[in-house]
């Protein structure tokens, strides 16, 4: 059975364009997979705690030797990893914050990158020293930017630490089948924004044709 993990990262609710994109995606996904299961993970308004020293000590202690406190420390991380493992498809709605991703998404990523569980080190391998342990998954990145010109070959592509970072992280987990739909001009408005919305919506619709 198909299972979709929906991750929303915007701190905004009604004014969030990335949420509108994930809503459109989820609606079409339900039509495609009427018996599929959808799990929602809210990050924008229900922040994930940052890792701390106790978390690091617990995560790098062999499971069989962890005490009760260490097991409790990793409870949320274990839950997030379980969601990720069970999902066959993942969609992430993500605005660009200061050239990168919201800090809440970074906190989530730090919680789900677990050595020996979601990825492992393979030093000296070409391209990446990591071999992901999550396979047969498809990811969709629905990315929003207030400005424009951050796409490949454009003026500010070198300042785009949003899409390259997320793609690299997913690859680190073993998820290489990644499709990106971007929406720019959200802070500018006008005809350019209207056209950008139409393009983004068309690209989302085309995913289910």
N, C-alpha and C positions, 0 to 999 in steps of 0.2 A: 504494500500500500504506500502511495506517495504521502510524504509528510513535509509540510512547508514550515520553516522557521522564519518568522517575520521579525526583523530587528529594526525598531525605530529609535533614532538617536537625537532628533531635534528637541530642544527644550521648549519650542513653541508647540501649540496645539492647533487651533483653528487657522492660524496664520502660517502654518508650516507647508511649504511646497513639497518637501520630501515625503511628508505624510500623505499628501494628496496622490503622489506617485505610487506609494506602496498600497494605498487603498484601491487605486485603479488596477494595479497588478493583482492584488488579492481577489478582487471581484472576478477578473478574467480567469484566474487560477481555479477558483471554485467552479466555474463553468466547465473548465477543462477536466478537472478531477473532482467530480461531485461526491465521491466517497473518500476523498483525501482528508487528512487531518492537518489542521493549522494550529501552530503554537506561536503565541505572541510574546516577545520579550521586549519590554519597554525599558529604555535606557535614559531617554531625554528627561523624563519626569520621575523616574525611579532609579537614581544613579546606583551603579555598582561600586562598592568600596574599592579603594586602591589597595594593592598588595602592600603588606608591611613586613616587618622582621619575623613576626610569628608565622605569617603565611609562608614566607620563604623557607623557614626552618621546617615547617610541616610538609611542604611540597617536595622538599629534597630529602626527607626522611623516608626510608623504605616503608611501604604500606604495612608490612607485617610487624614493624616495630613502632608505629605511631601510637602515642597514648591518646586517651579520650579527648584531651584538650586539642591536640593536633588534628584529630578527626573532625572535631567541631569547627575548627578554623577553616577547614577545606570543604565544609558542607555546601556552601553556595557555589564554589568553584566546581565541585562534583556535579551539582545540579545543572550548571551551565554546560559542562562538558557532555553530560548525558543528553541534553536537548540537541546539542550539535551533532552528536553521534547518530541519534535516531533520525534526524532530518535527512531527507533525500534531496531537498532543494532549500536554498537559503536566499532570502532577499533582504538587503540592507538599505534602508533609507537614510541618507547621510548628507547634511549640509556641510559646506566648507567653512571651517572656523579658523581664521588666521592662517590660511594657506594649507591647513591640514584637516584632521578630523576632530569632532568634539571630544573633550577630555573624557566624557562618559564612555565613549566607544573605546578609547585607549585603555581605560580601566577594565572594560569587559575583555578586551583582547589579552591583557595581562593575566586575567583569571582563567582563560581557556587555553593558553599555550602552556601545556604541561609535558615536560620531558618524559618520554616513555609511554605517554598516554595519547597525546594528540600529535606529537612530533618527536623526532629523535635526531641526535647529532651524528653526522657522517662527515667528519673532517676530510678536506681535500677533494671533495666531489666538485665537478664543474658547475658553475652557476649559483649553487647554494650549498652551505654546509649542513642543511637540514633536509630530512626525509620525512614528509608528512605521513601520518598514520590514518588519516580520514580519506576514504576513497569512494568513488562512485557517487559523488555529490556535484550538484550544479549550483552555482552562485550567481546572483544578480545584484549589481550595484546600481542603485538609483541615486545619483549624485546631484546636488544643487549648489550653485554658486551665485553670489550676489552680483559679481562682475562678469567679465567675459574675457576670452582670449587665452584660456588655460588648456585648451585642447592641443594635442600633438601637432607641432609645426606652427603654432600660433605664438604671439608675442610673449605671453607669460607662461608658456608650457614649463619652463625651467623652475617656476615657482609653485607648480602643482605638486604638493606633497600629500594630496588626498587619494587620488586614484592609484598612483604607483605604490603607495604604502599599503593600501588595502589589498591590492593584487598580490603584492609580495607576501603579506601575512597569510592570505588564503593559500598561496603556494607552499608556504612553510608548513601548513596543516595538511597538504596533500590535495587541495582543491584547486585544480588548474582550469576547469571548465567555467570560465567567468565571463559574463556579459555585462557591459556597462551602458547605462542610459544617463546622459547628463542634461541638466537644465541650467542655463545661465541667464544673466540679465535680470534676476529676481529683484535686485535692489535698484534697478534702473528703470524698469517699466517701459511703457510706450509700445510702439509697433514691433520693435525688435524682441521684446519680451513676449508679446502675443504670438509671434511666429515661433519663438523658441518653445513655448508651451505646446503649440500644435505639433512641432517636430518630436518633442519628447513623448507626447501622448501617442503619436503614430508609431514610434519605435516600440513603446510598451505593447500596443495593440498587435504589432507585427510579430511579437514573440509568441503569440497564441494563434496565429493564422495556420 
